[in-house]
Amino acid sequence: MRNNLLLSLVALTLLFTSCANDDTADIVLNITNNNAGNGGGTPVDTDVFLSGTYTNDLTLDANKNYKINGSLVIADGATLTIPAGMTIEALAAGSDVYVAISQGAQIIAEGTADNPIVFTSDASNPEAGDWGGLILLGKAPINSVTGTATSTSEIAGLPYGGNEAGDNSGSLKYLRIEYSGGSADGQSENNGLSFYGVGNGTQVDYIQIYEGKDDGVEFFGGTVNVSHVAVMNLQDDSIDWTEGYSGTITDAYIQHIQNPTETFNSDKAFECDGYNDDFGNNSNPIFFSSPTVTNVTIVGVGSDNTFQDGKIIDPTAYEAVRLRRGTAAIFTNISITGFGEAFDIDGNDTSDPTGQAIVDDELQVNNVTFVDVTTKFKNDTGVDTLTEGDLISGEGNGTGTDFATWGSGWTR
């Protein structure tokens, strides 16, 4: 049975690499044993080539090296299973190098603190943007469509969304994603980990995104709950939500980078949108994003930072959290260090009612501590009467998350 599978996989490789009209760049995943958080173990010499769309279950063997030479898509009804301890190397070929878990499919990738699962670049000197990232697509509600209708993902062009809040796309535990974020064009970019309409039946706990070129974790609607999330040294936003995301984010640690050559800095720690207007989606949604965010530590590069997005800026424009397009959210137990601005609230009093969410107590920050922060609250909502006290309470009481404990051993 295993030999037949291997022959089939090799045949698939030959098929995909020989198709002259296939405009999808190749992807390589090289899986080896990993006995420690940052690699190790005894590699094996046998390579198995994988590519294309899998309509049957795919269970990886820890005793094999898998080289995937095309975008890997797990189709509806199939499950991708990755044992603990595997290090998966992606060909450093940019945006078309990604793994997508379609609606109705699942991924079971459950590492441990001693044996995490790692997705990384195969380059000898890896860099952010070497490959795409991991994409999950589910059937949970999004606000860009209604009912059972679906939208289409930026990368891979796959459907997502629906009316199943409890949809289950599998389980991710002790998973690290490195050097992701390859850009397809000016608008479509991979994130380290993208959740498209993913439901709260999905288990996500202990994940890290490290050295990515675009966003670290992005939620396009859905209800998925995530916990113990570390996002470090991203060139764009660390955590991003849009399209009516309404799950929970618990215990998050975000650390920014300042490039020594001043070609980039990290952007926002959180960029939070009530809806998505980037790709013609519904700008008059029937509901807005409204997640709950608890136990967060955000470490910036300093309140006097003057360089961001490739240009000199006013240091007060270096923001930790941007809230806009009508988003609601409840933040509790937050620690923010080293920013020109902590909370920048954007919107208007009509189509982007972010300020009204504050008035209605649907957008609140409870128990927060600021260190080296110039401006704690900036109001650009159109609701001119708002004050810092309308958004923020319990200043000085925030302790953030205990990353030193839960991030030990498996993160970088």
N, C-alpha and C positions, 0 to 999 in steps of 0.2 A: 504493500500500500504506500509506504513512504517512498520507495523507488519510483513508483508510478507518478507520485506527486512531484518529485524532483524533476523527472523527465518532462512533465507538463509545464512546470515553471520555466525550465530552460527553453522549451518551445515557445512559450509566451514571450520570453525575452527576444528571441529571434524575430518573432512576428512584429513586435513593437519597434525594434531598432531598425527593421528593414522597410518600414512604411515611409515612403518619401513624402507623402502628403500629411504626415503627422507633425503639426507645428508646436507640440508640447515638448519642452526641453526635458532631457533625461534627468532622472533622480537616482541616486545611489544610496542605499542604506546598508551599512556594514555592521553586522551585529556580532559582538564578541562577549565572552564571559566577563563579568565585572564583579570583583570580590570586595570592592571598596567604593566609597562614595564618589571618588574622582577617577575611577578606572582601576585596572589591575586584572588579576586572574590569568588563566592560561588560554591564549587564543587558539583557535583551530584553523586548519588550512582549507577546508572545503567551502567553496563559495556556491551559493544558490542564488540565481538571478530571479527577481520578481519585478513585474510591472503591470500596469493596466488596472482594470476593474475586476474585483473579485465578487462573484455572486454566491460563493460557498465560504464556509468558515476557513480562516487562515490562522493557524496556531504555529508560532515560531518555536524553533528548537534551539535551546541554549547551547547545543553542541555544534551549531552551524554558523557560518558567516553568510548573511543575506545581503546581496547587492541588488538594490532596486534601481532599474534604469528607465523609469518613467514615473509620472505621478501615480501614486498609489491611492485608489478609491475603493472603499469597502461599501458594497451595494446593500440596498434594503434586504433585510433578512439574514445578512452574514455578520460574523463576529471576528474581529482581529484580536488575538490574545498574545500578549507579550509577557514572558516570565520575568520575575524579579532579577535584577542584576545585569540586564543587557544594556550595552552601549550601542546606539544606533547612529552610524555616521552617514550624513546626507552629502551627496555630491555638491560641491561649492559652485553651483550653476545658477543660482538666483531664484526668481519667483516661481517658476514652474516645478520646483522641487518641493513637494508637500505631501502630506498624508491627510486624506479626507474621509470622515466617517459619515456616510449619507444618512438621511432620514430613514428610520427603521433599522439601521445597522447599529452595531455596538463595538466599542473598544474596551477590552479588559487589560489594563496596564497597571498592575499592582506591585510596586516595588516595596522595599522596606527601608528603614533608616540606615541599615548596614549595606543594603543592596538596592539602591535606587535604579530606576530605569532612566537612561540618558539619551536624548536626541541631540546630536551635535554635528558640526561640519567635519568633512574629511580632509580639509586643507591642512597643510603642514603648519601654516600660520593663519589660523582661522580669524575671520572678521565678521562683525555684524552684517547681516544681509547675505551671507553666503548661500543660504537656502530659504525656503518658504517658511513652513511651520506646520502645526497640527490644527486641523479644522474639524469641529463637530457640528453636525446639523440635525436639529430635532423638529418636533411637531408642537412645541409649546407656543403660546400666543405671542405675536409681535403686533406693533401698532401701525405698520405700513400696509397691512392688508386686513381683511376681516374674515371671520368664520374659519372655514377650512382652507381658504385660499393660501397660496404660498408666495414668497418673494424669492429672489435668486441671489446667491452669494457672489461677492465681488470676485473672489478667486474660485475657480473650478466651475462656476456657473451652475451650482446645484440648488435645488429647492429647499426652503426651510420655512418654518412657521406653521400654525394651525390652531387647534383649540384644545390640545391635550397638555394641561399644565404639569401633569405627573409623568410625562414622557421620559423614557429611560434610554440614554445613549451609552450606558456602561459605567465604568469605574476607572478613575485615575488616582493613584496614590503614590507618593514618593517618586515624582516624575520631574526631571529637569530638562529644559529645552534651552539650547545654547545657539548663538550666532544666527538667529532666524531673521525674518523680516525682509526677504528679497522683494524688490519693487517691480511690478508688472508694467505700470505706466504712471502717469501723474496722479491718478486717483486710486487705482486698485493696488493695494499693498497687502502683503501677508503680515499677520501678527504672529507673535510666538505661539499663542493659543487663542483660537477664535471659537466663540460659542454662538452659533446661529440658531435662535429659537430652541435652545436646549432646555429640557424639562427638569423638574426637581426630583425626578426618579433617578437621575444621574448622580453618582457619587464622585466628588472632587475634593481631595484633601491632601495637603503637603505637595505643592507644586512650586517650581521655581522657573522663572524666565530670566536668562542671563545674557547680556551683551546682544540685544536685538536692535535692528535698525528701525523698525516701525514700532507699533504699540506692543506692550507685553501681553496683557490679557484684555480681550475686548468682547463685550456682550452685545449682540444684536438681538434685542428682545429676549424672550424666554424667562424662565423661572428658576434656573439652576442655582443651587447654593454652593459656594466654595469656601474653603477654610484653609488656614495655614498657607498663605500665598506670599512668596518672596519674589520681588521684581527688582532687578539690580542692573544698573549701567545701560539703560535703554536710551536710544537716541531720540525717540519720540515719547508719547505718553506711556505711563506705566500701566495704569488701569483705565479702561475706557468703557462707557456704556451708552447705548442708544436704543431706539425702536421699542421703547416701553419695557425695558428690563426691570424685573420686580423680584429678583432673588435676594439672597443674603451674602455678604462678604464679611467673613469673621477671621480675625488675626491675620493682618496683612503687614508686610514690611517692605518699604520702598526706599531704595537708595539711589541717588542721582550721581551722574558722572559729569565732570567738566574735562573736555578733551584738552590736553596740554598744548596742542597746536592751534587751538581756538578755531576748529572747523565745525564743531557742533557742541552742544550741551544736551543733556536730557531736557525734555519739554515738561508738560504737566505731570504731576504724580497721579492725579485723577482728572480726566476730561469727561464731563457728565452731560449727556444730551437727553432731553425728553423724547425727541424723535429724530429721524435721520433725513436730512434734506440733501445729502451729497449725491444721491443717485436717482433723483426724481421721486423719492418715496413720499408718502402721505404727509403733508405739512399741517394738516388739520386732524390730528389723531383723536380717536375716541377715548384714549387714555395715554398718560405720559409715564415715563420711567419713574419707578418709586422703590428703589432697593433699600435695604437696611445694612449699614456698614458699622462694624463694631471692632474695637481693639486694633488700632492702626498706628504705626510709626512711620513717619515720612522724614527722610534725611536729605536735605538739599545741599547745594554747594556754597551757600552763604547769601546773606541779604544784599551784599554789595555786588553780586554777579551782574556783569554788563554785557554778556555775550549769549545769544540764544538764536536758534534757527538760522545760523550762518550770518548773523549781522549783529552789530552793536545795538543795544537796546537801553532804554531807561531801566535801571536796576529794579525799580518797583514793579516792572512788568514780568518779573520772574515769579510765576504763580505756582502754588502747591495744588490748589483745587479750583477748577473752573466749572461752574454750574450754569447751564444755559438751556434754551429751547424748551422751557417749561418743566424741566425735571424737578421731581420731588426726591427726597432722600432723608433718612434719619441717621446721622453720624453720632456715635457714642464712644467715648474714651479714645481720644485722638491726641497724638503728639506730633508737632510740626517744628522742624528745626532748619534754619538756614534758607529763608525765602524773602524776596521783596514783598510779595503778597501771599497771604494764606488762602483766603476765600474770595474769589472774584465771581460775582453774580451778574450774569448777562440776561437780557430779555426785553420784553415790552409789556404793555398792559392789555395786549390783544392776543396775537397768535402765539407768543412765547411768554406765557404767564409765570415765569420763574419767581418774580417778586410776589405774586399772589400766593404761590405755594408757601412762601415764608409767612405771609399774613395768616394763612389758614393752618399754620403749624405743621404742614406736610413736608417742609424743608427746614430742618433744625440741626444744630451742632451742640451736643451736650457733653460737658466735661472734656475740655481741650486745654492743652498746654502749648504755649508758643515760646520758642527760644530763637533768638536772632531773626526775628520777623519784623519787617518795617511797617507793613499795613496788614491788619488782621481781617478787615472786611472792606470790600470795594463794591459799591452798589451801582450797577449799570442796568437796572431792570425797568426803568420807566415809572416805578413806584417810588417817588422822591422822598416820601416820609419814612422809609425804612431806616433803621439804625442798627448798629452792631449788636445791640441787645436784643433785637428782634430775631436774629439768627443764632447768636452764640450765648450759651449759659454755662456756668460751672468752669469759668476760666481758671487755669492753674490746677485743675483736678485730673487732667488727662495723664495717664501713664503709658498709653500705647500698648503694644504687644510684646511678649517676652520671646523675641526672636532668638536670643542667645540660647534658650533652652530648646524650643521646638525646631529651630533650624540647624542644630548641631549635627555634624557628621555627614549629611547628605547634600548640603548646598555648597555653592562656591562663593 
